[in-house]
Amino acid sequence: MTHQISLQEAKTKLPELLEESINGDEVVIVKDNEPLVSIITHKKRFKRKIGSARGEVTIKERFKNIPEDFKEYVP
């Protein structure tokens, strides 16, 4: 859900606006009825782990120039 608030009001309610954003709402600060700033949360980046697809990925035999690190994935 998007919540719009004036710049003047946002100055006094920043902690509440941040909490709204953390809870999933987009907060848009407006000045003279024009959008000025959006407050949105950043999503956590998925940390990749080497080898996490082991057993789920196979490389076909007809694939040429298989790197040494991938030899174990070839059937």
Contacts in CASP RR format, 6 or more apart in sequence:
PFRMAT RR
TARGET T0000
AUTHOR 0000-0000-0000
METHOD contacts of the structure
MODEL  1
MTHQISLQEAKTKLPELLEESINGDEVVIVKDNEPLVSIITHKKRFKRKI
GSARGEVTIKERFKNIPEDFKEYVP
1 24 0 8 1.000
1 25 0 8 1.000
1 26 0 8 1.000
2 25 0 8 1.000
2 26 0 8 1.000
2 27 0 8 1.000
2 28 0 8 1.000
3 17 0 8 1.000
3 20 0 8 1.000
3 25 0 8 1.000
3 26 0 8 1.000
3 27 0 8 1.000
3 28 0 8 1.000
4 27 0 8 1.000
4 28 0 8 1.000
4 29 0 8 1.000
4 30 0 8 1.000
4 35 0 8 1.000
5 13 0 8 1.000
5 17 0 8 1.000
5 27 0 8 1.000
5 28 0 8 1.000
5 29 0 8 1.000
5 30 0 8 1.000
6 29 0 8 1.000
6 30 0 8 1.000
6 31 0 8 1.000
7 29 0 8 1.000
7 30 0 8 1.000
7 31 0 8 1.000
7 36 0 8 1.000
10 17 0 8 1.000
10 27 0 8 1.000
10 29 0 8 1.000
17 27 0 8 1.000
17 29 0 8 1.000
17 39 0 8 1.000
18 39 0 8 1.000
20 27 0 8 1.000
20 39 0 8 1.000
21 27 0 8 1.000
21 39 0 8 1.000
21 40 0 8 1.000
21 41 0 8 1.000
22 41 0 8 1.000
24 41 0 8 1.000
26 38 0 8 1.000
26 39 0 8 1.000
26 40 0 8 1.000
27 38 0 8 1.000
27 39 0 8 1.000
27 40 0 8 1.000
28 35 0 8 1.000
28 36 0 8 1.000
28 37 0 8 1.000
28 38 0 8 1.000
28 39 0 8 1.000
29 35 0 8 1.000
29 36 0 8 1.000
29 37 0 8 1.000
29 38 0 8 1.000
29 39 0 8 1.000
30 36 0 8 1.000
54 73 0 8 1.000
55 73 0 8 1.000
57 73 0 8 1.000
58 73 0 8 1.000
58 74 0 8 1.000
58 75 0 8 1.000
59 66 0 8 1.000
59 70 0 8 1.000
59 73 0 8 1.000
59 74 0 8 1.000
61 74 0 8 1.000
61 75 0 8 1.000
63 74 0 8 1.000
66 74 0 8 1.000
END
